[in-house]
């Protein structure tokens, strides 16, 4: 019976100490997890917003730079000349400054008939930038993405009014800008393992996207529905963030309008689960540390229990002998603590 009692005492000590440490470590781990979760997600949202606003600013500066250059070119006296031959010699000149982002420069008269720097011709009377400058009196204009009338490639047209020598509207000078810079700007986003950026027009049409098949072939409305908050907020030119769930995965979309554009917005999308990736790695290491601490605690508790119950077992056997009438049995405990002194007193008795 005594041995069973000692084993029970040892087990109880292990259970009490082990469960106490387990509860404390679990509470600590849970608290740290909640703290990390409440910290990492807002931090990721802030970083994503900074990325979005930085890209939007770069894009706005890019457009403003080209608009300024186009305005300077549109004021060249050779364009204002009444002679079409003079204007064409200017456009066809090898010294005409064409930026790498430009597909071509072109001049369109008041009827919409145009000639390009590559000596191609056509008519743009139905284009939005032509109507804005020639019919509505705008000085400059940035078009929505469209297919080039010359190459058929997706472009954005920057246009600026051209006046003749008497100050009358003569037509417009346009620059067809390729989308490579916009696509590179979107593809350059690195957030999480699979976060990406994209650029959309006010109506939700993709202008630049990591997946080229989306460009001018798909819209936010098709992806998320006409009533989706992000569709309405981008249309209204707002800055913010929205979450969407698709195929069991929730993604964070952060967006902001781009200055000097007709309602474009730059957006960054990153899976919410990836925003917790770093926190989950920290938590995994934390749980491993806690498990190791619990194991060491149990080992220490087992050693302590043995250290305490060993002498008690010796005393128990001595008392059993005493109870049976054997007064010759001494207990042997080589200890100098309280238990050792109890053994000494027992032997003296």
Secondary structure as a PSIPRED ss2 file (coil, helix, strand):
# PSIPRED VFORMAT (PSIPRED V4.0)

   1 X C   1.000  0.000  0.000
   2 X H   0.000  1.000  0.000
   3 X H   0.000  1.000  0.000
   4 X H   0.000  1.000  0.000
   5 X H   0.000  1.000  0.000
   6 X H   0.000  1.000  0.000
   7 X H   0.000  1.000  0.000
   8 X H   0.000  1.000  0.000
   9 X H   0.000  1.000  0.000
  10 X H   0.000  1.000  0.000
  11 X H   0.000  1.000  0.000
  12 X H   0.000  1.000  0.000
  13 X H   0.000  1.000  0.000
  14 X H   0.000  1.000  0.000
  15 X H   0.000  1.000  0.000
  16 X H   0.000  1.000  0.000
  17 X H   0.000  1.000  0.000
  18 X H   0.000  1.000  0.000
  19 X H   0.000  1.000  0.000
  20 X H   0.000  1.000  0.000
  21 X H   0.000  1.000  0.000
  22 X H   0.000  1.000  0.000
  23 X H   0.000  1.000  0.000
  24 X H   0.000  1.000  0.000
  25 X H   0.000  1.000  0.000
  26 X H   0.000  1.000  0.000
  27 X H   0.000  1.000  0.000
  28 X H   0.000  1.000  0.000
  29 X H   0.000  1.000  0.000
  30 X H   0.000  1.000  0.000
  31 X H   0.000  1.000  0.000
  32 X H   0.000  1.000  0.000
  33 X H   0.000  1.000  0.000
  34 X H   0.000  1.000  0.000
  35 X H   0.000  1.000  0.000
  36 X H   0.000  1.000  0.000
  37 X H   0.000  1.000  0.000
  38 X H   0.000  1.000  0.000
  39 X H   0.000  1.000  0.000
  40 X H   0.000  1.000  0.000
  41 X H   0.000  1.000  0.000
  42 X H   0.000  1.000  0.000
  43 X H   0.000  1.000  0.000
  44 X H   0.000  1.000  0.000
  45 X H   0.000  1.000  0.000
  46 X H   0.000  1.000  0.000
  47 X H   0.000  1.000  0.000
  48 X H   0.000  1.000  0.000
  49 X H   0.000  1.000  0.000
  50 X H   0.000  1.000  0.000
  51 X H   0.000  1.000  0.000
  52 X H   0.000  1.000  0.000
  53 X H   0.000  1.000  0.000
  54 X H   0.000  1.000  0.000
  55 X H   0.000  1.000  0.000
  56 X H   0.000  1.000  0.000
  57 X H   0.000  1.000  0.000
  58 X H   0.000  1.000  0.000
  59 X H   0.000  1.000  0.000
  60 X H   0.000  1.000  0.000
  61 X H   0.000  1.000  0.000
  62 X H   0.000  1.000  0.000
  63 X H   0.000  1.000  0.000
  64 X H   0.000  1.000  0.000
  65 X H   0.000  1.000  0.000
  66 X H   0.000  1.000  0.000
  67 X H   0.000  1.000  0.000
  68 X H   0.000  1.000  0.000
  69 X H   0.000  1.000  0.000
  70 X H   0.000  1.000  0.000
  71 X H   0.000  1.000  0.000
  72 X H   0.000  1.000  0.000
  73 X H   0.000  1.000  0.000
  74 X H   0.000  1.000  0.000
  75 X C   1.000  0.000  0.000
  76 X C   1.000  0.000  0.000
  77 X H   0.000  1.000  0.000
  78 X H   0.000  1.000  0.000
  79 X H   0.000  1.000  0.000
  80 X H   0.000  1.000  0.000
  81 X C   1.000  0.000  0.000
  82 X C   1.000  0.000  0.000
  83 X C   1.000  0.000  0.000
  84 X H   0.000  1.000  0.000
  85 X H   0.000  1.000  0.000
  86 X H   0.000  1.000  0.000
  87 X H   0.000  1.000  0.000
  88 X H   0.000  1.000  0.000
  89 X H   0.000  1.000  0.000
  90 X H   0.000  1.000  0.000
  91 X H   0.000  1.000  0.000
  92 X C   1.000  0.000  0.000
  93 X C   1.000  0.000  0.000
  94 X C   1.000  0.000  0.000
  95 X C   1.000  0.000  0.000
  96 X C   1.000  0.000  0.000
  97 X C   1.000  0.000  0.000
  98 X C   1.000  0.000  0.000
  99 X C   1.000  0.000  0.000
 100 X C   1.000  0.000  0.000
 101 X C   1.000  0.000  0.000
 102 X E   0.000  0.000  1.000
 103 X E   0.000  0.000  1.000
 104 X E   0.000  0.000  1.000
 105 X E   0.000  0.000  1.000
 106 X E   0.000  0.000  1.000
 107 X E   0.000  0.000  1.000
 108 X E   0.000  0.000  1.000
 109 X E   0.000  0.000  1.000
 110 X C   1.000  0.000  0.000
 111 X C   1.000  0.000  0.000
 112 X C   1.000  0.000  0.000
 113 X E   0.000  0.000  1.000
 114 X E   0.000  0.000  1.000
 115 X E   0.000  0.000  1.000
 116 X E   0.000  0.000  1.000
 117 X C   1.000  0.000  0.000
 118 X C   1.000  0.000  0.000
 119 X C   1.000  0.000  0.000
 120 X C   1.000  0.000  0.000
 121 X E   0.000  0.000  1.000
 122 X E   0.000  0.000  1.000
 123 X E   0.000  0.000  1.000
 124 X C   1.000  0.000  0.000
 125 X C   1.000  0.000  0.000
 126 X C   1.000  0.000  0.000
 127 X C   1.000  0.000  0.000
 128 X H   0.000  1.000  0.000
 129 X H   0.000  1.000  0.000
 130 X H   0.000  1.000  0.000
 131 X H   0.000  1.000  0.000
 132 X H   0.000  1.000  0.000
 133 X H   0.000  1.000  0.000
 134 X H   0.000  1.000  0.000
 135 X H   0.000  1.000  0.000
 136 X C   1.000  0.000  0.000
 137 X C   1.000  0.000  0.000
 138 X C   1.000  0.000  0.000
 139 X C   1.000  0.000  0.000
 140 X E   0.000  0.000  1.000
 141 X E   0.000  0.000  1.000
 142 X E   0.000  0.000  1.000
 143 X C   1.000  0.000  0.000
 144 X C   1.000  0.000  0.000
 145 X C   1.000  0.000  0.000
 146 X E   0.000  0.000  1.000
 147 X E   0.000  0.000  1.000
 148 X C   1.000  0.000  0.000
 149 X C   1.000  0.000  0.000
 150 X C   1.000  0.000  0.000
 151 X C   1.000  0.000  0.000
 152 X C   1.000  0.000  0.000
 153 X C   1.000  0.000  0.000
 154 X E   0.000  0.000  1.000
 155 X E   0.000  0.000  1.000
 156 X E   0.000  0.000  1.000
 157 X E   0.000  0.000  1.000
 158 X E   0.000  0.000  1.000
 159 X E   0.000  0.000  1.000
 160 X E   0.000  0.000  1.000
 161 X E   0.000  0.000  1.000
 162 X E   0.000  0.000  1.000
 163 X E   0.000  0.000  1.000
 164 X C   1.000  0.000  0.000
 165 X C   1.000  0.000  0.000
 166 X C   1.000  0.000  0.000
 167 X C   1.000  0.000  0.000
 168 X C   1.000  0.000  0.000
 169 X E   0.000  0.000  1.000
 170 X E   0.000  0.000  1.000
 171 X E   0.000  0.000  1.000
 172 X E   0.000  0.000  1.000
 173 X E   0.000  0.000  1.000
 174 X E   0.000  0.000  1.000
 175 X E   0.000  0.000  1.000
 176 X E   0.000  0.000  1.000
 177 X E   0.000  0.000  1.000
 178 X E   0.000  0.000  1.000
 179 X C   1.000  0.000  0.000
 180 X H   0.000  1.000  0.000
 181 X H   0.000  1.000  0.000
 182 X H   0.000  1.000  0.000
 183 X H   0.000  1.000  0.000
 184 X H   0.000  1.000  0.000
 185 X H   0.000  1.000  0.000
 186 X H   0.000  1.000  0.000
 187 X H   0.000  1.000  0.000
 188 X C   1.000  0.000  0.000
 189 X C   1.000  0.000  0.000
 190 X C   1.000  0.000  0.000
 191 X C   1.000  0.000  0.000
 192 X C   1.000  0.000  0.000
 193 X C   1.000  0.000  0.000
 194 X C   1.000  0.000  0.000
 195 X C   1.000  0.000  0.000
 196 X E   0.000  0.000  1.000
 197 X E   0.000  0.000  1.000
 198 X E   0.000  0.000  1.000
 199 X E   0.000  0.000  1.000
 200 X E   0.000  0.000  1.000
 201 X C   1.000  0.000  0.000
 202 X C   1.000  0.000  0.000
 203 X C   1.000  0.000  0.000
 204 X C   1.000  0.000  0.000
 205 X E   0.000  0.000  1.000
 206 X E   0.000  0.000  1.000
 207 X E   0.000  0.000  1.000
 208 X E   0.000  0.000  1.000
 209 X E   0.000  0.000  1.000
 210 X C   1.000  0.000  0.000
 211 X C   1.000  0.000  0.000
 212 X H   0.000  1.000  0.000
 213 X H   0.000  1.000  0.000
 214 X H   0.000  1.000  0.000
 215 X C   1.000  0.000  0.000
 216 X C   1.000  0.000  0.000
 217 X C   1.000  0.000  0.000
 218 X C   1.000  0.000  0.000
 219 X E   0.000  0.000  1.000
 220 X H   0.000  1.000  0.000
 221 X H   0.000  1.000  0.000
 222 X H   0.000  1.000  0.000
 223 X H   0.000  1.000  0.000
 224 X H   0.000  1.000  0.000
 225 X C   1.000  0.000  0.000
 226 X C   1.000  0.000  0.000
 227 X C   1.000  0.000  0.000
 228 X C   1.000  0.000  0.000
 229 X H   0.000  1.000  0.000
 230 X H   0.000  1.000  0.000
 231 X H   0.000  1.000  0.000
 232 X H   0.000  1.000  0.000
 233 X H   0.000  1.000  0.000
 234 X H   0.000  1.000  0.000
 235 X H   0.000  1.000  0.000
 236 X C   1.000  0.000  0.000
 237 X C   1.000  0.000  0.000
 238 X C   1.000  0.000  0.000
 239 X C   1.000  0.000  0.000
 240 X E   0.000  0.000  1.000
 241 X E   0.000  0.000  1.000
 242 X E   0.000  0.000  1.000
 243 X E   0.000  0.000  1.000
 244 X E   0.000  0.000  1.000
 245 X E   0.000  0.000  1.000
 246 X E   0.000  0.000  1.000
 247 X C   1.000  0.000  0.000
 248 X C   1.000  0.000  0.000
 249 X E   0.000  0.000  1.000
 250 X E   0.000  0.000  1.000
 251 X E   0.000  0.000  1.000
 252 X E   0.000  0.000  1.000
 253 X E   0.000  0.000  1.000
 254 X E   0.000  0.000  1.000
 255 X E   0.000  0.000  1.000
 256 X E   0.000  0.000  1.000
 257 X E   0.000  0.000  1.000
 258 X C   1.000  0.000  0.000
 259 X C   1.000  0.000  0.000
 260 X C   1.000  0.000  0.000
 261 X C   1.000  0.000  0.000
 262 X C   1.000  0.000  0.000
 263 X C   1.000  0.000  0.000
 264 X C   1.000  0.000  0.000
 265 X E   0.000  0.000  1.000
 266 X E   0.000  0.000  1.000
 267 X E   0.000  0.000  1.000
 268 X E   0.000  0.000  1.000
 269 X E   0.000  0.000  1.000
 270 X E   0.000  0.000  1.000
 271 X E   0.000  0.000  1.000
 272 X H   0.000  1.000  0.000
 273 X H   0.000  1.000  0.000
 274 X H   0.000  1.000  0.000
 275 X H   0.000  1.000  0.000
 276 X C   1.000  0.000  0.000
 277 X H   0.000  1.000  0.000
 278 X H   0.000  1.000  0.000
 279 X H   0.000  1.000  0.000
 280 X H   0.000  1.000  0.000
 281 X H   0.000  1.000  0.000
 282 X H   0.000  1.000  0.000
 283 X H   0.000  1.000  0.000
 284 X H   0.000  1.000  0.000
 285 X H   0.000  1.000  0.000
 286 X H   0.000  1.000  0.000
 287 X H   0.000  1.000  0.000
 288 X H   0.000  1.000  0.000
 289 X H   0.000  1.000  0.000
 290 X H   0.000  1.000  0.000
 291 X H   0.000  1.000  0.000
 292 X H   0.000  1.000  0.000
 293 X H   0.000  1.000  0.000
 294 X H   0.000  1.000  0.000
 295 X H   0.000  1.000  0.000
 296 X H   0.000  1.000  0.000
 297 X H   0.000  1.000  0.000
 298 X H   0.000  1.000  0.000
 299 X H   0.000  1.000  0.000
 300 X H   0.000  1.000  0.000
 301 X H   0.000  1.000  0.000
 302 X H   0.000  1.000  0.000
 303 X H   0.000  1.000  0.000
 304 X H   0.000  1.000  0.000
 305 X H   0.000  1.000  0.000
 306 X H   0.000  1.000  0.000
 307 X H   0.000  1.000  0.000
 308 X H   0.000  1.000  0.000
 309 X H   0.000  1.000  0.000
 310 X H   0.000  1.000  0.000
 311 X H   0.000  1.000  0.000
 312 X H   0.000  1.000  0.000
 313 X H   0.000  1.000  0.000
 314 X H   0.000  1.000  0.000
 315 X H   0.000  1.000  0.000
 316 X H   0.000  1.000  0.000
 317 X H   0.000  1.000  0.000
 318 X H   0.000  1.000  0.000
 319 X H   0.000  1.000  0.000
 320 X H   0.000  1.000  0.000
 321 X H   0.000  1.000  0.000
 322 X H   0.000  1.000  0.000
 323 X H   0.000  1.000  0.000
 324 X C   1.000  0.000  0.000
 325 X C   1.000  0.000  0.000
 326 X C   1.000  0.000  0.000
 327 X C   1.000  0.000  0.000
 328 X C   1.000  0.000  0.000
 329 X C   1.000  0.000  0.000
 330 X C   1.000  0.000  0.000
 331 X C   1.000  0.000  0.000
 332 X C   1.000  0.000  0.000
 333 X C   1.000  0.000  0.000
 334 X C   1.000  0.000  0.000
 335 X C   1.000  0.000  0.000
 336 X C   1.000  0.000  0.000
 337 X C   1.000  0.000  0.000
 338 X H   0.000  1.000  0.000
 339 X H   0.000  1.000  0.000
 340 X H   0.000  1.000  0.000
 341 X H   0.000  1.000  0.000
 342 X H   0.000  1.000  0.000
 343 X H   0.000  1.000  0.000
 344 X H   0.000  1.000  0.000
 345 X H   0.000  1.000  0.000
 346 X H   0.000  1.000  0.000
 347 X H   0.000  1.000  0.000
 348 X H   0.000  1.000  0.000
 349 X C   1.000  0.000  0.000
